[in-house]
Amino acid sequence: MNHSSNDLSGTVTGPVVQAGHVEQLNLARPMPTALAGLPPASQEFAGRQAALQGVAEALRPADDGTARMVLALVGTAGVGKTALALRAAHEAVAAGWFPGGALFVDFQGYDGNRYVRAELALSAFLSALGVPDELFPRTLEGRLSLYRSKLAELAAQGRGVLIVLDNVSASEQVRSLLPGSTCHRVLLTSRHTLDLGSRILDLDVLPESEAVDLIARTLNVRRPEDTRAEEEPAAVRELALLCGYLPLALAVTASILAGDPEQSIGELTEALRDGATRLEELSYSAGRSVAAAFALSYARLTPDEARMFRLLSINPGQQVSVAAAAALTGLKAPQARKLLQALRAAHMIEPGEPRGWVRCHDLLRLFAERCCAAEEEHAMREAAERRLLAHYRDSARSAVERIVEMARAGRRDEEAEQWLDTERLNLRLALGLTGPVDMLLSLAHDVSWFLRRQQEWQAGEAVCKQAVELARDDGDSARLALAHYNHGDFLKNMQAYHSALRVFAKALDLYRAVGDRKREAMTLHSMGTAARRHGRYEQAEEYYTAALSLFRELHESVSVAMTVYNLGSTARGRERYALAQERFEQALESYRELGHAMGRARALEHLGRLALALDRPEAARDYWRQARAAYEEAETPQYVELVTGLLAGLDG
């Protein structure tokens, strides 16, 4: 029996035959490779120089072992990830960093009808690497092994390959395609932050200047003779703003303008000003629609994530906290936080300021509002509004109470102050939510209190007027009295003293009618302050004296000390210095007994001012040194600085 064998050496491309007797062996010719398959980079690309530099640094060959194999460009739909990836990929290949060439696949990860699985991408890569279809192993593992072997051969030859994986929605779509050597690099784009151990570059919207340049550049590329961008610079800036500086939206508007050379930029800007129809306007074709791009991302969310995204649009301000999101959805804070993290990973929302708050891009918010109106029943939306209003009312009340309680002891609650400062816009806008009048008025009271404390007089008066209308419609005298009182207080601090006294008088009559003696006393005290600041000292003395009598009757010790102090200021205004000295000293003693550092400091400061007015500089110095120490104890650096300046003036 004859025995025949085949001995082959080298790399074989083509079918391998094992035969008993072979007259002639014909091997298939090697397939040509297709490693220059990058789609063209957009000629309309503009800006992103810092991001391009960041990508270049990640892709540039390095021999120090610091290279990361995968760079992921992540960001919301339409932020320009693919455009940046292609521009950077072309520049990297042109620089000679990848002599093995480049592979590219658009995974269509957010389009359920065109979704590309790893197996299909793998077949495309094998073909590009020169493997004939008939030599593809039958099993997926076999094809993966061959793919890795091909890349290993190129790596051994020093021929690194750049692999661009575009529009990936899940780690499992591409994990098996990652090469085994950092000689090769992967540039990946996704709307999600994927778990691939990659270096991550988050893409945000463009700055205004680059957004404007993108519109102008696109028009120039499409129509070199087009001068509209130069002729209407203000309209271009507003157009970019209405697009939220989102590259896709900017490109759509530029396409609309390029397609209609007779339309002015101002006309398009006017059409986009209406938020209710803006998304519909930001559409040029089936493939150039902002809403369509958002819809693909939205479709990838779980039902719970989608509901959270929809309900976030009910929040009146741009930012929302975890606690507010929990209130909107009726979930516990840990559950809400987890859903927000998922939305953040999907780039449907973005981090806010400070840490713990999130915000939504303006156009995504409009999309969320549309989804909410279409998918949430009216009763469910109203229930979410009421829960949110209750959250803001309860949280504001708690913060104000904490600040007031600490202030009584001459201290500050910085955490409560920070919360109110962060939520100030949400709190103001929440007054327009659907909910019970008592809840709205309670919130209005605390918001106006905070705005008064922050000296935001115009905003505070607007809140007060809103509260007056709510209370008047409700018909509750006590609530209307409080609304009038708050309004008068703002007018007083705006130095509209005559108007303040008129409004305070309305509150005083109502408090007397309902028998609220404490608030009657507070109103009299405020009327005294308005009259004193207006220079009507005798009238001020009458109001303060009436308030003092009520405060003593009610055993309101801090208010008694405060009123005596203000009677001292009134006496000084009337140039009755001995009486002023007596009253300031009485107030100082009361504040000392109460352990009230801030009140003690104010009394000492004004005793010093009085001493200086009476030409007693050394006494003034002693008072002010004590006042500075008390202000330091009260943790009020602005007043410490003020008194330090007074002392320096004595030395000067």
C-alpha positions in Angstrom: 0.0 0.0 0.0 1.4 3.3 -1.0 1.5 6.1 1.6 1.4 9.7 0.6 1.7 12.8 2.7 1.5 16.6 2.2 4.1 18.8 3.9 3.3 22.5 3.8 5.3 25.2 5.4 4.7 29.0 5.8 1.4 30.8 6.0 -1.3 29.3 3.9 -4.2 31.2 2.6 -6.8 29.0 0.9 -8.3 25.6 1.5 -6.1 22.9 2.9 -6.5 19.4 1.4 -5.4 16.1 2.9 -5.3 13.4 0.2 -3.9 10.0 -0.4 -2.5 10.8 -3.8 -2.2 14.3 -5.3 -1.1 15.0 -8.8 -1.3 18.8 -8.3 -2.2 21.1 -5.4 -3.8 24.4 -6.3 -4.0 26.9 -3.4 -6.3 29.9 -3.6 -4.6 33.2 -4.0 -4.4 35.4 -0.9 -7.4 37.7 -0.6 -6.6 41.4 -0.8 -6.9 43.2 2.5 -9.1 46.2 3.0 -7.6 48.1 5.9 -8.3 51.6 4.6 -12.0 51.5 5.1 -12.6 54.6 7.2 -15.6 56.6 6.1 -14.6 60.1 5.0 -14.3 62.8 7.8 -16.8 65.6 7.6 -15.6 68.7 5.8 -17.9 70.7 8.1 -16.1 69.6 11.2 -15.3 72.6 13.4 -13.8 73.2 16.8 -13.1 70.4 19.3 -9.3 71.1 19.3 -8.9 70.1 22.9 -10.8 66.9 22.4 -8.8 66.1 19.3 -5.6 66.5 21.2 -7.0 64.2 23.9 -7.8 61.5 21.4 -4.4 62.0 19.7 -2.6 61.5 23.0 -4.5 58.3 23.6 -3.8 56.9 20.2 -0.2 58.0 19.8 2.2 54.9 20.0 3.9 54.7 23.3 6.7 52.3 24.5 6.5 53.1 28.2 3.7 50.7 28.9 1.2 53.5 29.8 -1.0 53.0 26.7 -4.6 52.0 27.1 -5.9 49.9 24.3 -9.4 51.3 24.2 -10.5 54.9 24.1 -14.3 55.5 24.5 -15.8 58.8 23.3 -19.1 59.0 25.2 -21.9 61.6 25.2 -25.5 62.2 24.5 -27.1 61.7 21.2 -26.1 64.3 18.6 -23.1 65.6 20.5 -20.7 64.8 17.7 -18.9 61.6 18.8 -18.7 60.0 15.3 -17.5 63.2 13.6 -14.7 63.6 16.2 -13.8 59.9 16.0 -13.5 59.9 12.2 -11.5 63.1 12.2 -9.1 61.8 14.8 -8.8 58.4 13.2 -7.9 59.9 9.8 -5.3 62.2 11.4 -3.8 59.2 13.3 -3.6 57.0 10.2 -2.1 59.9 8.2 0.5 60.4 10.9 1.7 56.9 10.3 0.8 55.6 13.7 -1.1 52.6 12.3 0.8 51.1 9.4 -1.5 48.1 9.5 -4.4 50.4 8.5 -7.9 50.9 10.1 -11.0 48.9 10.6 -14.4 50.5 11.0 -17.9 49.3 11.8 -21.0 51.3 12.7 -22.8 49.1 15.2 -26.1 51.0 14.9 -26.4 50.2 18.6 -29.5 52.3 19.2 -31.5 51.3 16.2 -33.3 48.0 17.0 -33.9 47.4 13.3 -30.3 47.8 12.2 -28.5 46.6 15.3 -25.2 45.0 14.4 -24.1 42.0 16.5 -20.5 41.1 17.2 -20.7 38.0 14.9 -21.6 40.2 11.9 -18.9 42.7 12.7 -16.4 39.9 13.1 -17.2 38.6 9.6 -16.6 42.0 8.2 -13.3 42.4 10.0 -12.1 39.0 8.8 -12.9 39.9 5.2 -11.1 43.2 5.6 -8.1 41.3 7.0 -8.0 39.2 3.8 -9.7 36.0 4.8 -12.0 34.6 2.1 -15.5 33.7 3.1 -15.0 30.1 2.4 -12.2 29.9 4.9 -14.3 31.3 7.8 -14.4 28.7 10.6 -17.9 27.4 11.2 -18.0 28.3 14.9 -17.9 31.7 16.5 -15.0 30.7 18.6 -13.1 29.6 15.6 -13.7 32.9 13.8 -12.7 34.8 16.9 -9.5 32.8 17.1 -8.7 33.5 13.5 -9.4 37.2 14.0 -7.0 37.4 16.9 -4.4 35.4 15.1 -4.5 37.8 12.2 -4.2 40.8 14.5 -1.3 39.0 16.4 0.5 38.5 13.1 0.2 42.2 12.3 1.4 43.1 15.8 4.4 40.9 15.4 5.3 42.7 12.2 4.9 46.1 14.0 1.9 46.9 11.9 -0.6 48.3 14.4 -4.3 48.6 13.4 -6.7 51.2 14.5 -10.1 49.7 15.1 -13.0 52.2 15.1 -16.2 50.8 16.7 -18.9 53.4 16.2 -22.3 53.7 17.9 -21.9 50.9 20.4 -24.7 50.5 22.9 -23.6 47.6 25.0 -20.3 46.1 26.1 -21.2 42.6 24.8 -21.5 44.1 21.3 -17.8 44.6 21.1 -16.0 43.0 24.0 -14.9 39.9 22.0 -13.5 42.1 19.2 -11.0 43.9 21.4 -7.4 43.0 20.3 -4.9 41.4 22.6 -2.0 43.8 22.0 -1.7 47.5 22.7 0.1 47.7 19.4 -3.5 48.0 18.1 -5.9 50.6 19.4 -9.6 50.7 19.7 -11.5 54.0 19.3 -15.1 53.5 20.4 -18.2 55.8 20.5 -21.2 55.3 22.6 -24.1 57.1 24.3 -23.4 54.9 27.3 -20.5 54.7 29.6 -19.5 51.1 29.0 -17.7 48.6 31.2 -14.7 47.8 29.0 -11.8 49.0 31.2 -11.3 51.8 28.6 -10.1 55.3 28.9 -13.1 57.6 28.8 -13.5 60.9 27.1 -16.8 62.6 27.9 -18.0 64.9 25.1 -20.1 67.9 26.0 -21.9 70.4 23.8 -19.8 72.9 22.0 -18.9 76.3 23.5 -20.8 79.2 21.9 -17.9 80.3 19.6 -17.4 76.8 18.1 -21.2 76.4 17.7 -21.4 79.6 15.8 -18.4 78.6 13.7 -20.0 75.2 12.9 -23.1 76.9 11.5 -21.0 79.4 9.4 -18.6 76.7 8.2 -21.4 74.4 7.1 -23.0 77.1 5.1 -19.7 78.0 3.6 -19.0 74.4 2.6 -22.5 73.9 1.1 -22.7 77.4 -0.5 -19.4 79.2 -0.7 -21.2 82.4 -1.8 -23.5 82.4 1.3 -23.0 85.5 3.4 -25.9 85.2 5.8 -23.8 84.2 8.8 -21.6 87.3 8.4 -24.6 89.5 7.9 -26.6 88.2 10.9 -24.1 87.5 13.7 -26.6 88.1 16.5 -29.2 85.8 14.9 -26.5 83.1 14.5 -25.6 83.3 18.2 -29.3 83.0 19.2 -29.7 80.1 16.8 -26.8 78.3 18.4 -28.3 79.0 21.8 -31.7 77.7 20.8 -29.9 74.5 19.6 -28.4 74.1 23.0 -25.0 74.1 21.2 -25.7 70.5 20.3 -23.8 69.6 17.1 -26.6 67.6 15.6 -29.1 70.4 16.1 -26.6 72.9 14.7 -26.0 70.7 11.7 -29.8 70.4 11.1 -30.3 74.2 11.2 -27.4 74.7 8.9 -28.8 72.1 6.5 -32.2 73.9 6.6 -30.5 77.2 5.8 -28.4 75.7 3.0 -31.5 74.1 1.5 -33.4 77.4 1.5 -31.0 80.2 0.5 -33.9 82.7 0.6 -34.6 82.1 4.3 -32.9 84.5 6.7 -31.2 83.2 9.8 -33.5 85.5 11.8 -36.6 83.8 10.4 -35.3 80.3 11.4 -34.5 81.6 14.8 -38.0 83.0 15.2 -39.4 79.6 14.3 -37.2 77.9 17.0 -38.1 80.2 19.9 -41.3 78.3 20.6 -40.2 75.4 22.8 -43.5 73.5 22.1 -42.5 73.1 18.5 -38.7 73.4 18.5 -38.1 69.7 18.2 -40.3 69.4 15.2 -38.5 72.3 13.6 -35.1 70.7 14.2 -35.6 68.1 11.5 -34.3 68.2 7.9 -34.7 64.6 6.8 -35.3 61.2 8.2 -31.6 60.9 9.0 -31.2 64.4 10.3 -33.7 64.8 13.1 -32.9 65.7 16.7 -36.0 64.1 18.0 -35.4 60.9 16.1 -31.9 60.6 17.6 -33.2 61.1 21.1 -36.0 58.5 20.4 -33.4 55.9 19.7 -31.7 56.5 23.1 -35.0 56.6 24.8 -36.0 53.3 23.4 -33.0 51.7 25.0 -34.0 52.6 28.5 -35.7 50.2 30.8 -39.4 51.0 31.7 -38.3 52.4 35.1 -35.5 54.5 33.6 -37.9 55.8 31.0 -40.5 56.8 33.6 -37.8 58.6 35.6 -36.7 60.4 32.5 -40.2 61.5 31.6 -41.1 62.7 35.1 -37.9 64.7 35.5 -39.4 67.1 33.0 -42.0 68.1 35.6 -39.4 69.6 37.8 -39.7 73.4 37.2 -36.0 74.3 37.3 -33.0 73.0 35.3 -31.5 71.0 38.1 -33.0 68.2 40.2 -31.7 66.5 43.3 -31.9 62.8 44.2 -34.5 63.6 46.8 -36.7 65.6 44.4 -36.4 62.8 41.8 -37.5 60.3 44.5 -40.5 62.6 45.2 -41.5 62.8 41.6 -41.5 59.1 41.1 -42.7 58.1 44.5 -39.6 56.0 45.1 -37.1 55.7 47.9 -33.9 57.8 47.6 -31.6 54.7 46.9 -33.9 53.5 44.1 -34.1 57.0 42.6 -30.3 57.4 42.8 -29.8 54.1 40.9 -32.1 55.2 38.1 -30.4 58.6 37.9 -27.1 56.8 37.6 -28.4 54.7 34.8 -29.7 57.8 33.0 -26.4 59.4 33.5 -24.6 56.4 32.1 -26.9 56.6 29.1 -26.1 60.3 28.8 -29.8 61.3 29.0 -28.9 63.5 31.9 -25.7 65.1 33.1 -24.2 66.1 36.4 -25.4 69.4 38.0 -23.8 71.6 40.6 -23.2 70.9 43.4 -22.5 67.1 43.4 -25.7 65.2 43.9 -27.9 67.2 41.5 -28.4 66.4 37.9 -29.6 68.4 34.9 -31.0 67.7 31.4 -29.9 69.3 28.2 -32.5 71.8 27.0 -33.5 69.8 23.9 -33.6 66.5 25.8 -35.8 68.2 28.4 -38.2 69.2 25.6 -38.2 65.6 24.4 -38.9 64.4 28.0 -41.8 66.8 28.2 -43.2 65.4 25.0 -42.8 61.8 26.2 -44.4 62.7 29.5 -47.4 64.3 27.9 -47.9 61.4 25.6 -47.3 58.5 28.0 -48.3 59.7 31.5 -51.9 60.1 32.3 -53.0 63.5 33.5 -53.8 62.3 37.0 -50.4 60.7 37.3 -48.7 63.9 36.2 -50.7 65.9 38.8 -49.8 63.3 41.5 -46.1 63.7 40.7 -46.4 67.5 40.9 -48.1 67.3 44.3 -45.4 65.0 45.6 -42.7 67.3 44.3 -44.4 70.4 45.8 -44.6 68.6 49.2 -40.9 67.8 49.0 -39.9 71.4 48.3 -42.3 72.7 51.0 -41.1 70.3 53.6 -37.4 70.6 52.8 -37.6 74.4 52.7 -39.5 74.6 56.0 -36.9 72.3 57.6 -34.0 74.4 56.3 -35.5 77.7 57.4 -36.3 76.3 60.9 -32.7 75.0 61.3 -31.3 78.4 60.3 -33.6 80.3 62.6 -32.8 77.9 65.5 -29.1 78.3 65.0 -29.4 82.1 64.6 -31.1 82.3 68.0 -28.0 80.9 69.5 -25.8 83.2 67.4 -24.7 80.4 65.1 -25.0 79.4 61.4 -26.3 76.2 59.7 -24.2 76.2 56.6 -25.7 73.0 55.2 -29.2 74.4 55.3 -28.0 77.7 53.8 -26.3 75.8 51.0 -29.4 73.8 50.2 -31.6 76.8 50.0 -29.1 78.6 47.8 -28.8 75.6 45.5 -32.6 75.1 45.2 -33.6 78.8 45.0 -34.7 78.6 41.4 -36.6 75.4 41.9 -38.3 76.7 45.0 -39.5 79.9 43.3 -40.7 78.1 40.2 -42.4 75.4 42.3 -45.0 78.0 43.3 -46.5 77.4 39.8 -47.0 73.7 40.5 -50.4 72.1 41.1 -51.1 71.6 44.8 -53.1 72.7 47.8 -53.1 76.5 48.6 -51.8 76.0 52.1 -48.8 74.1 50.8 -48.1 76.8 48.2 -48.4 79.6 50.7 -46.1 77.8 53.2 -43.5 77.4 50.5 -43.9 81.1 49.4 -43.3 82.2 53.0 -40.1 80.3 53.3 -38.9 81.3 49.9 -39.5 85.0 50.6 -37.8 84.6 54.0 -34.7 83.2 52.3 -34.7 85.8 49.5 -35.0 88.6 52.1 -32.0 87.1 53.9 -30.1 87.0 50.6 -31.2 90.6 49.9 -32.8 89.6 46.6 -35.5 92.2 46.9 -37.0 92.2 43.4 -37.3 88.5 43.2 -38.6 88.3 46.8 -41.3 91.0 46.2 -42.5 89.0 43.1 -42.9 85.9 45.3 -44.8 88.0 47.9 -47.2 89.4 45.4 -47.9 85.9 44.2 -48.5 84.8 47.7 -51.0 87.6 48.3 -53.0 86.6 45.3 -53.0 82.9 46.4 -54.1 83.9 49.9 -56.8 86.3 48.7 -58.3 83.7 46.4 -58.2 81.2 49.3 -60.1 83.5 51.7 -58.1 82.7 54.8 -57.4 85.8 56.9 -54.4 84.5 58.7 -52.7 83.4 55.5 -53.5 86.7 53.8 -52.1 88.6 56.8 -48.8 86.7 56.6 -48.7 87.3 52.8 -49.2 91.1 53.4 -46.6 91.1 56.2 -44.0 89.4 54.0 -44.8 91.9 51.2 -44.4 94.8 53.5 -41.1 93.5 54.8 -39.7 93.4 51.3 -40.9 96.9 50.5 -39.3 98.1 53.7 -35.9 96.6 52.7 -36.4 98.1 49.2 -36.6 101.5 51.0 -40.2 101.9 49.8 -41.1 102.9 53.3 -44.4 104.6 52.7 -45.7 101.6 50.7 -44.3 99.3 53.3 -46.2 101.0 56.1 -49.4 100.9 54.1 -49.1 97.1 53.5 -48.0 96.4 57.1 -51.2 98.2 58.2 -53.2 95.6 56.3 -51.4 92.8 58.0 -51.8 94.4 61.4 -55.6 94.7 61.0 -55.9 91.1 59.9 -53.7 89.8 62.8 -55.8 91.8 65.3 -58.9 90.4 63.7 -57.8 86.8 64.1 -56.2 87.4 67.5 -52.6 86.5 66.7 -50.8 88.6 69.2 -47.3 87.4 68.5 -47.6 88.3 64.8 -49.3 91.5 65.8 -46.2 92.4 67.8 -43.9 91.4 65.0 -45.8 93.6 62.6 -45.7 96.6 65.0 -41.9 96.1 65.3 -41.5 96.0 61.5 -43.6 99.1 61.2 -41.3 100.8 63.7 -38.3 99.9 61.7 -39.9 101.2 58.5 -40.8 104.5 60.2 -37.3 104.8 61.8 -35.5 104.3 58.5 -37.9 106.8 56.9 -36.8 109.4 59.5 -40.2 109.4 61.3 -38.7 108.8 64.7 -41.7 109.7 66.9 -43.9 107.3 64.9 -41.2 104.7 65.2 -41.1 105.1 68.9 -44.8 104.5 69.2 -44.7 101.3 67.1 -41.7 99.9 68.9 -43.2 100.7 72.3 -46.4 98.9 71.4 -44.4 95.9 70.1 -42.3 95.8 73.3 -45.3 95.7 75.5 -46.7 92.7 73.6 -43.4 90.9 73.5 -43.0 91.2 77.2 -46.5 90.0 77.8 -45.7 87.0 75.6 -42.3 86.3 77.2 -40.5 86.6 73.9 -37.1 87.3 75.4 -35.0 87.6 72.2 -37.7 89.8 70.6 -37.7 92.0 73.8 -33.9 92.5 73.5 -34.2 93.3 69.8 -36.9 95.9 70.3 -35.0 97.6 73.1 -32.0 97.7 70.8 -34.0 99.3 68.1 -35.5 101.8 70.6 -31.9 102.7 71.3 -31.3 103.4 67.5 -34.5 105.5 67.5 -33.3 107.5 70.4 -30.0 108.1 68.7 -31.8 109.2 65.6 -33.6 111.8 67.7 -30.2 112.8 69.2 -31.3 111.7 72.7 -27.9 110.2 73.3 -28.2 109.4 77.0 -31.4 107.5 76.4 -29.8 105.7 73.4 -26.8 104.7 75.7 -29.2 103.3 78.3 -31.2 101.3 75.8 -28.2 99.8 74.1 -26.8 98.8 77.4 -30.1 97.2 78.4 -30.1 95.3 75.1 -26.5 94.2 75.6 -27.3 92.8 79.1 -30.3 90.9 77.8 -28.3 89.4 74.9 -25.6 88.4 77.4 -28.1 86.6 79.6 -29.5 84.9 76.5 -26.1 83.8 75.2 -26.9 85.5 71.9 -23.5 86.3 70.3 -24.9 88.2 67.3 -27.2 90.4 69.3 -24.4 91.1 71.8 -22.1 92.1 68.9 -24.6 94.4 67.4 -25.2 96.2 70.7 -21.5 96.6 71.3 -20.9 97.9 67.8 -23.6 100.6 68.2 -22.4 101.5 71.7 -19.0 102.1 70.0 -20.6 104.3 67.3 -22.4 106.3 70.0 -19.2 106.7 72.0 -17.4 108.0 68.9 -20.2 110.4 68.2 -19.8 111.7 71.8 -16.0 112.1 71.2 -15.0 109.2 73.4 -12.6 107.3 71.0 -11.1 105.1 73.7 -14.5 103.9 74.8 -15.4 103.3 71.2 -12.2 101.2 70.8 -13.1 99.1 73.8 -16.6 98.5 72.6 -15.5 97.6 69.0 -12.8 95.1 70.2 -15.5 93.3 72.2 -17.9 93.5 69.2 -15.3 92.0 66.9 -14.8 89.1 69.3 -18.6 88.6 69.5 -18.9 88.7 65.7 -16.1 86.1 65.5 -18.0 83.9 67.9 -21.1 84.3 65.8 -19.1 83.2 62.7 -20.0 86.3 60.7 -16.7 87.3 58.9 -18.3 90.2 57.0 -19.1 91.9 60.3 -15.7 91.0 61.7 -14.2 92.8 58.7 -16.5 95.8 59.2 -15.5 96.3 62.8 -11.9 95.8 62.0 -12.2 98.6 59.6 -13.8 100.8 62.3 -10.9 100.1 64.6 -8.4 100.9 61.8 -10.1 104.2 61.3 -9.5 105.1 65.0 -5.8 104.3 64.6 -5.6 106.3 61.3 
